[in-house]
């Protein structure tokens, strides 16, 4: 009886976590390195919105150049 409990304890402590990681590791690896990545970026303007027509042409040109 002690041998069976010892064996089960070893399985629960060592073998099950290793077996559980193999599947999740494959998923994580696949998500981190897609076959056809589509790259892009987004610019967040901050706390406010500049409505069209509120900037002078010079200020708008400067604003766009700095983006």
Residue frames as a rotation matrix with the C-alpha (Angstrom) as fourth column:
UNK 1
0.567 0.823 0.000 0.00
0.823 -0.567 0.000 0.00
0.000 0.000 -1.000 0.00
UNK 2
0.435 -0.488 -0.757 2.84
0.145 -0.791 0.594 2.42
-0.889 -0.368 -0.273 0.83
UNK 3
-0.617 -0.711 0.336 4.47
0.415 0.069 0.907 1.67
-0.669 0.699 0.253 -2.51
UNK 4
-0.118 0.669 0.734 1.29
0.977 -0.053 0.206 2.50
0.177 0.741 -0.648 -4.41
UNK 5
0.813 0.425 -0.399 0.85
0.523 -0.834 0.178 5.77
-0.257 -0.353 -0.900 -2.53
UNK 6
0.033 -0.891 -0.452 4.48
0.131 -0.445 0.886 6.68
-0.991 -0.088 0.102 -3.13
UNK 7
-0.639 -0.234 0.733 4.14
0.705 0.203 0.679 5.94
-0.308 0.951 0.036 -6.82
UNK 8
0.315 0.852 0.418 0.97
0.923 -0.378 0.074 8.04
0.222 0.363 -0.905 -7.10
UNK 9
0.696 -0.121 -0.707 2.62
0.314 -0.836 0.451 10.88
-0.645 -0.536 -0.544 -5.24
UNK 10
-0.419 -0.907 -0.036 5.60
0.263 -0.159 0.952 10.83
-0.869 0.389 0.305 -7.63
UNK 11
-0.427 0.343 0.837 3.26
0.902 0.100 0.419 10.80
0.060 0.934 -0.352 -10.63
UNK 12
0.643 0.764 -0.042 1.22
0.764 -0.638 0.095 13.72
0.046 -0.094 -0.995 -9.28
UNK 13
0.577 -0.451 -0.681 4.23
0.168 -0.750 0.639 15.83
-0.799 -0.483 -0.357 -8.31
UNK 14
-0.348 -0.908 -0.235 6.58
-0.133 -0.200 0.971 15.23
-0.928 0.369 -0.051 -11.25
UNK 15
-0.770 -0.052 0.636 4.95
0.537 0.484 0.690 13.62
-0.343 0.873 -0.345 -14.27
UNK 16
0.225 0.956 0.191 1.59
0.940 -0.161 -0.299 15.41
-0.255 0.247 -0.935 -14.47
UNK 17
0.524 -0.031 -0.851 3.03
0.021 -0.999 0.049 18.97
-0.852 -0.043 -0.522 -14.51
UNK 18
-0.594 -0.791 -0.149 5.51
-0.193 -0.040 0.980 18.01
-0.781 0.611 -0.128 -17.24
UNK 19
-0.619 0.437 0.653 2.78
0.760 0.543 0.357 16.42
-0.199 0.717 -0.668 -19.35
UNK 20
0.450 0.849 -0.276 0.49
0.757 -0.527 -0.386 19.42
-0.474 -0.035 -0.880 -18.85
UNK 21
0.157 -0.467 -0.870 3.18
-0.147 -0.882 0.447 21.89
-0.977 0.058 -0.207 -19.98
UNK 22
-0.690 -0.524 0.500 3.90
0.374 0.333 0.865 20.19
-0.620 0.784 -0.034 -23.30
UNK 23
-0.035 0.762 0.646 0.53
0.999 0.019 0.031 21.09
0.012 0.647 -0.762 -24.83
UNK 24
0.814 0.379 -0.440 0.47
0.433 -0.901 0.026 24.66
-0.387 -0.212 -0.897 -23.56
UNK 25
-0.071 -0.917 -0.393 4.10
0.042 -0.396 0.917 25.24
-0.997 0.049 0.067 -24.60
UNK 26
-0.605 -0.111 0.789 3.27
0.742 0.281 0.608 24.27
-0.289 0.953 -0.087 -28.19
UNK 27
0.441 0.843 0.306 0.34
0.892 -0.448 -0.052 26.73
0.093 0.296 -0.951 -28.23
UNK 28
0.682 -0.242 -0.690 2.43
0.156 -0.874 0.461 29.57
-0.715 -0.422 -0.558 -26.79
UNK 29
-0.418 -0.903 0.103 5.26
0.249 -0.004 0.969 28.92
-0.874 0.431 0.226 -29.23
UNK 30
-0.354 0.350 0.867 2.84
0.935 0.136 0.327 28.98
-0.003 0.927 -0.376 -32.16
UNK 31
0.722 0.687 -0.087 1.22
0.689 -0.724 0.006 32.22
-0.059 -0.064 -0.996 -30.99
UNK 32
0.456 -0.612 -0.646 4.59
0.056 -0.704 0.708 33.94
-0.888 -0.359 -0.287 -30.60
UNK 33
-0.623 -0.728 -0.286 5.83
-0.285 -0.130 0.950 33.06
-0.729 0.673 -0.126 -34.09
UNK 34
0.471 0.869 0.151 3.04
-0.113 0.228 -0.967 33.14
-0.875 0.438 0.205 -36.69
UNK 35
-0.018 -0.453 0.891 3.76
0.807 0.520 0.280 31.92
-0.590 0.724 0.356 -40.20
UNK 36
-0.229 0.024 0.973 2.48
0.792 -0.577 0.200 35.05
0.566 0.817 0.113 -41.99
UNK 37
-0.293 0.126 -0.948 2.77
0.800 -0.510 -0.315 37.99
-0.523 -0.851 0.048 -39.61
UNK 38
0.225 0.394 0.891 0.87
0.719 -0.684 0.121 41.14
0.657 0.614 -0.437 -40.49
UNK 39
-0.449 -0.537 -0.714 2.72
0.879 -0.408 -0.246 44.02
-0.160 -0.738 0.656 -38.89
UNK 40
0.145 0.466 0.873 1.36
0.489 -0.800 0.347 47.45
0.860 0.377 -0.344 -38.21
UNK 41
-0.768 -0.343 -0.541 1.28
0.638 -0.337 -0.692 50.19
0.056 -0.877 0.478 -35.64
UNK 42
0.350 0.916 0.197 -1.23
0.789 -0.401 0.465 52.56
0.505 -0.007 -0.863 -34.11
UNK 43
-0.769 -0.529 0.359 -0.77
0.281 -0.784 -0.554 56.14
0.574 -0.325 0.751 -32.98
UNK 44
0.150 0.784 -0.602 -2.71
0.978 -0.026 0.209 57.19
0.148 -0.620 -0.771 -29.90
UNK 45
0.024 -0.092 0.995 -3.37
0.412 -0.906 -0.094 60.89
0.911 0.413 0.017 -29.87
UNK 46
-0.916 -0.400 -0.001 -3.60
0.157 -0.357 -0.921 61.35
0.369 -0.844 0.389 -26.13
UNK 47
-0.701 0.618 -0.356 -6.36
0.481 0.042 -0.876 62.88
-0.527 -0.785 -0.326 -24.06
UNK 48
-0.068 0.705 -0.706 -8.05
-0.240 -0.699 -0.674 65.04
-0.968 0.124 0.217 -26.67
UNK 49
0.087 0.187 0.978 -9.29
0.884 0.438 -0.163 65.16
-0.459 0.879 -0.127 -30.23
UNK 50
-0.642 -0.273 -0.716 -8.30
-0.095 -0.899 0.427 67.74
-0.760 0.342 0.552 -32.81
UNK 51
0.353 0.861 0.366 -11.28
0.421 0.203 -0.884 68.38
-0.835 0.467 -0.291 -35.04
UNK 52
-0.261 -0.417 0.871 -10.75
0.959 -0.011 0.283 68.98
-0.108 0.909 0.402 -38.72
UNK 53
0.204 0.297 0.933 -10.48
0.601 -0.790 0.120 72.65
0.773 0.536 -0.340 -39.57
UNK 54
0.949 0.175 -0.262 -9.50
0.315 -0.498 0.808 73.87
0.011 -0.849 -0.528 -36.10
UNK 55
0.158 -0.961 -0.225 -5.77
0.549 -0.104 0.829 74.09
-0.821 -0.255 0.512 -36.87
UNK 56
0.506 -0.126 -0.853 -4.21
-0.623 -0.738 -0.261 76.60
-0.597 0.663 -0.452 -39.19
UNK 57
0.947 -0.142 -0.288 -2.63
-0.153 0.590 -0.793 75.06
0.283 0.794 0.537 -42.32
UNK 58
0.058 -0.992 0.114 0.85
-0.623 -0.125 -0.772 75.69
0.780 -0.026 -0.625 -40.89
UNK 59
-0.214 -0.079 0.974 0.01
-0.945 0.270 -0.186 74.07
-0.248 -0.960 -0.132 -37.54
UNK 60
0.767 0.556 0.321 -1.62
-0.445 0.821 -0.358 71.08
-0.462 0.132 0.877 -39.27
UNK 61
0.701 -0.591 -0.399 1.43
-0.268 0.301 -0.915 70.61
0.661 0.748 0.053 -41.49
UNK 62
-0.288 -0.824 0.487 3.72
-0.800 -0.073 -0.596 70.73
0.526 -0.561 -0.639 -38.44
UNK 63
0.126 0.442 0.888 1.45
-0.859 0.497 -0.126 68.32
-0.497 -0.747 0.442 -36.54
UNK 64
0.961 0.273 -0.050 1.46
-0.254 0.790 -0.558 65.79
-0.113 0.549 0.828 -39.39
UNK 65
0.372 -0.900 -0.226 5.22
-0.428 0.050 -0.902 66.09
0.824 0.432 -0.367 -39.83
UNK 66
-0.362 -0.528 0.768 5.79
-0.911 0.027 -0.411 65.29
0.197 -0.849 -0.491 -36.16
UNK 67
0.611 0.589 0.529 3.60
-0.653 0.752 -0.082 62.19
-0.446 -0.295 0.845 -36.30
